[in-house]
């Protein structure tokens, strides 16, 4: 008897597929049957990693928080060097690895789901504190540091969604300009 070998899909592959579905069509599109079809596997593979859809959604939130925040805030290479250089390195890392890709989708989801709202707010605070500390090192305090950190984060978070594609050269010029504007005293 010649049986087809079942393709194995990792938990992170399920989560990445789920985030892509969320980005494309919203939280209602994150369904086990749709994800299994997209991944080319049987639904049963889903239950190897998750108890149910709610478990998947909870893991999606933690995956997003880790893969799109903690990889920056816990990255030793991004914690070394002069403050302005660290800000530039963060901007480039977020842009080059599309770490802002799911911001709009997760934000929209957070407007209707308390668990998503809690995670989104927690991640926002982590990011804001991380960036504010760098602006504090540059001599900005209080509202001045907060405003600069919020502008920095806002641009990074929405750049993927809100700005039309630009050449790499133009992206680099604008990145340096934004950095200069935000760090100028």
C-alpha positions in Angstrom: 0.0 0.0 0.0 1.5 3.3 -1.1 0.4 6.0 1.3 1.0 9.7 0.7 3.4 11.2 3.3 1.6 13.9 5.3 3.4 17.3 5.0 4.4 18.7 8.4 3.7 22.4 9.1 5.4 24.0 12.1 3.5 26.1 14.6 5.3 29.3 13.3 4.2 28.5 9.7 0.5 28.3 10.9 1.0 31.6 12.7 2.6 33.3 9.8 -0.2 32.1 7.5 -2.8 33.3 10.0 -1.2 36.8 10.2 -1.1 37.0 6.4 -4.8 36.0 6.3 -5.5 38.7 9.0 -3.7 41.3 6.9 -5.4 40.4 3.7 -9.0 40.0 4.8 -9.4 40.7 8.5 -9.9 38.5 11.6 -12.9 36.7 10.2 -10.7 35.2 7.5 -8.5 33.5 10.1 -10.3 30.1 9.9 -8.8 26.6 10.4 -10.2 25.3 7.1 -9.0 28.2 5.1 -5.5 28.1 6.7 -5.1 24.4 6.1 -6.1 24.9 2.5 -3.6 27.7 2.1 -0.9 25.5 3.7 -1.8 22.4 1.7 -2.4 20.2 4.7 -5.3 18.5 6.5 -7.1 20.3 9.2 -5.9 17.7 11.7 -2.4 19.2 11.5 -3.8 22.3 13.1 -4.8 20.4 16.3 -1.2 19.2 16.8 -0.3 22.8 17.7 -3.6 24.5 18.8 -6.6 23.5 20.9 -9.0 25.6 18.9 -9.4 28.8 17.0 -9.2 30.9 20.2 -5.9 29.2 21.1 -4.6 30.1 17.6 -5.7 33.7 18.0 -3.9 33.9 21.4 -0.8 32.4 19.9 -1.0 34.8 17.0 -0.9 37.7 19.3 2.1 36.4 21.2 3.9 35.5 18.0 3.2 39.0 16.6 4.5 40.6 19.9 7.6 38.5 19.8 8.5 38.5 16.1 7.6 42.1 15.4 8.7 43.8 18.7 10.9 41.7 20.9 13.3 40.9 18.0 14.1 44.6 18.1 13.8 45.5 21.8 15.8 42.4 22.9 18.4 42.6 20.1 21.8 43.3 21.5 23.1 44.7 18.2 20.4 47.3 18.3 21.3 48.2 21.9 24.9 49.2 21.2 26.5 52.3 19.9 25.5 56.0 19.9 21.8 56.7 20.4 21.3 58.3 17.0 22.9 55.3 15.3 20.7 52.9 17.3 17.6 54.8 16.1 18.8 54.6 12.5 19.5 50.9 12.9 16.0 50.3 14.4 14.4 52.2 11.4 16.4 50.1 8.9 15.7 46.9 10.7 11.9 47.5 10.8 11.9 48.6 7.2 14.1 45.9 5.8 12.5 43.0 7.6 9.0 44.5 7.2 8.4 44.3 11.0 5.6 46.8 10.5 3.8 44.7 8.0 0.9 43.6 10.3 0.5 46.8 12.4 -2.7 48.0 10.7 -4.3 44.5 10.7 -3.5 43.9 14.4 -4.7 47.4 15.3 -8.0 46.9 13.5 -8.4 43.5 15.2 -7.7 45.1 18.6 -10.7 47.4 18.2 -13.1 44.4 18.5 -11.3 41.8 20.5 -10.3 42.5 24.2 -7.4 40.0 24.1 -6.0 41.7 20.9 -6.5 45.1 22.5 -4.6 44.1 25.6 -1.7 42.7 23.6 -1.6 45.7 21.2 -1.6 48.1 24.2 1.1 46.1 26.0 3.3 46.0 22.9 2.8 49.7 22.2 4.0 50.5 25.8 7.0 48.2 25.4 7.9 49.9 22.1 7.3 53.4 23.4 9.4 52.9 26.5 12.2 51.4 24.5 12.3 54.3 22.0 11.7 57.0 24.7 14.8 55.8 26.6 16.9 56.4 23.5 15.5 59.9 23.1 16.2 60.5 26.8 19.8 59.6 26.2 19.8 62.3 23.5 18.8 64.8 26.2 15.1 65.0 25.5 12.9 64.7 28.6 9.2 64.7 29.5 6.7 65.7 26.7 9.6 66.4 24.3 10.9 62.8 24.6 7.3 61.4 24.5 6.4 63.3 21.3 9.5 62.3 19.5 9.2 58.7 20.5 5.5 58.7 19.4 6.3 60.3 16.1 9.2 57.8 15.5 6.9 54.9 16.3 4.0 56.2 14.4 6.0 56.6 11.2 7.6 53.2 11.6 4.3 51.4 12.4 2.3 52.9 9.5 5.1 53.2 6.8 4.3 49.8 5.4 0.6 50.5 5.0 0.4 54.3 4.3 3.2 55.3 2.1 3.5 54.4 -1.6 6.5 52.3 -2.7 9.6 54.2 -3.2 13.1 53.4 -4.5 15.6 52.2 -2.0 17.6 55.4 -2.5 14.7 57.6 -1.8 13.7 55.5 1.3 17.3 55.9 2.6 17.2 59.7 2.0 13.9 60.1 3.8 14.9 57.8 6.6 18.0 60.0 7.3 15.9 63.2 7.0 13.3 61.9 9.5 16.0 60.9 11.9 17.7 64.3 11.6 14.3 66.1 12.2 13.5 63.9 15.2 16.9 64.2 16.9 17.6 67.9 16.2 17.5 70.1 19.3 
